[in-house]
Amino acid sequence: MTMDKFIEKIEKKFKVPDRAADKVHMKAEKVHGGYLIYESRLKWDDEKEWIKIEAAKIIFRKNPEKFLIYWKRASGKWEFYAGCRSFASALNIIDKDSHGCFWG
C-alpha cells in the first residue's frame, strides 16, 4: 500500500529537525473531505506516552474549487482561517502562520 501523496507532501513540508525527531513528529491523516495536520510528542510527565496536538485542517471544496484551511481554538472548535486555490498554497499559509494560530 502506498502512502497518500498529499500526506507525503504535508509530512515533508513540516519535517521536524533531526535533533528533535525522537521527541516530536509532525503527522497528517486523511479525514472526511481533507487532511488533518497534527504534532505528536511525548507527554511531558510520562515519556512513554505520545500525545496528539491538532494544528490545522485542510478541506477541499469542489464548487468553487478551493482548499479551506481551519485552525483549532483552545475551546477545541475548528475555525475557518483562509481559502486558497492550491494545496501547495494551503501548506505555505499554514507554514507562515502569520497570526500564530497553528503553531502558537
KEZA-184430 format. One record per residue (C-alpha): x, y, z; residue number from 1. Coordinates in Angstrom, 1 decimal. Layout:
X  Y  Z  NUM .
...
//
This chain:
0.0  0.0  0.0  1 .
1.4  3.4  -1.0  2 .
1.1  6.4  1.2  3 .
-1.3  9.2  0.1  4 .
0.6  11.7  -2.0  5 .
-0.9  14.6  0.0  6 .
0.2  13.1  3.3  7 .
3.7  12.8  1.9  8 .
3.7  16.4  0.9  9 .
2.5  17.5  4.4  10 .
5.0  15.5  6.3  11 .
7.8  16.6  4.0  12 .
6.8  20.3  4.4  13 .
6.6  20.1  8.2  14 .
9.5  17.7  8.9  15 .
10.9  18.0  12.4  16 .
14.7  18.6  12.6  17 .
16.8  15.5  13.3  18 .
17.8  16.9  16.7  19 .
14.2  16.7  17.9  20 .
12.9  13.8  15.8  21 .
12.9  11.3  18.7  22 .
10.6  13.6  20.8  23 .
8.3  15.3  18.2  24 .
6.7  14.1  15.0  25 .
4.6  16.1  12.5  26 .
1.9  13.8  11.1  27 .
-1.1  14.0  8.8  28 .
-4.1  11.8  8.4  29 .
-6.9  11.7  5.9  30 .
-10.2  13.0  7.3  31 .
-13.6  13.4  5.6  32 .
-13.0  15.8  2.7  33 .
-9.4  16.6  3.5  34 .
-6.4  16.3  5.8  35 .
-5.7  16.8  9.5  36 .
-2.2  18.1  10.4  37 .
-1.0  17.4  13.9  38 .
2.0  17.2  16.2  39 .
2.7  14.0  18.1  40 .
5.0  14.4  21.0  41 .
6.0  12.7  24.2  42 .
3.8  13.6  27.2  43 .
5.6  16.0  29.5  44 .
5.1  13.9  32.6  45 .
5.2  10.4  31.0  46 .
7.8  10.0  28.3  47 .
6.4  6.6  27.3  48 .
3.1  8.1  26.2  49 .
2.6  10.0  23.0  50 .
0.0  12.8  22.7  51 .
-1.6  14.3  19.6  52 .
-1.9  18.0  19.3  53 .
-4.1  19.0  16.3  54 .
-2.8  22.1  14.5  55 .
-4.6  22.5  11.1  56 .
-7.2  21.0  8.8  57 .
-7.3  21.4  5.1  58 .
-10.6  20.6  3.4  59 .
-11.2  20.5  -0.4  60 .
-14.4  22.1  -1.7  61 .
-15.4  21.2  -5.2  62 .
-17.7  24.1  -6.1  63 .
-15.9  26.5  -6.3  64 .
-12.6  24.6  -6.4  65 .
-10.9  25.8  -3.2  66 .
-8.8  24.5  -0.3  67 .
-10.2  25.7  3.0  68 .
-7.9  26.0  6.0  69 .
-9.0  25.7  9.6  70 .
-7.2  26.1  12.9  71 .
-8.2  24.6  16.2  72 .
-9.1  27.1  19.0  73 .
-8.3  26.4  22.7  74 .
-12.0  25.5  23.1  75 .
-11.5  22.6  20.8  76 .
-13.6  24.1  18.0  77 .
-12.3  24.4  14.4  78 .
-12.4  27.9  13.0  79 .
-12.0  29.0  9.4  80 .
-8.6  30.6  8.7  81 .
-8.3  31.1  4.9  82 .
-9.1  29.7  1.5  83 .
-6.8  29.2  -1.5  84 .
-6.7  27.6  -4.9  85 .
-3.9  25.1  -4.5  86 .
-2.8  22.5  -1.9  87 .
0.8  23.9  -2.0  88 .
-0.6  27.4  -1.2  89 .
-2.5  25.9  1.7  90 .
0.7  24.4  3.1  91 .
2.6  27.7  2.7  92 .
-0.1  29.6  4.5  93 .
0.0  27.1  7.4  94 .
3.8  27.2  7.5  95 .
3.9  31.0  7.5  96 .
1.3  31.2  10.3  97 .
1.2  35.0  10.2  98 .
-1.4  35.1  13.0  99 .
0.1  32.5  15.3  100 .
-2.9  30.2  15.1  101 .
-1.3  26.9  14.1  102 .
2.0  26.8  16.0  103 .
1.3  29.3  18.7  104 .
//
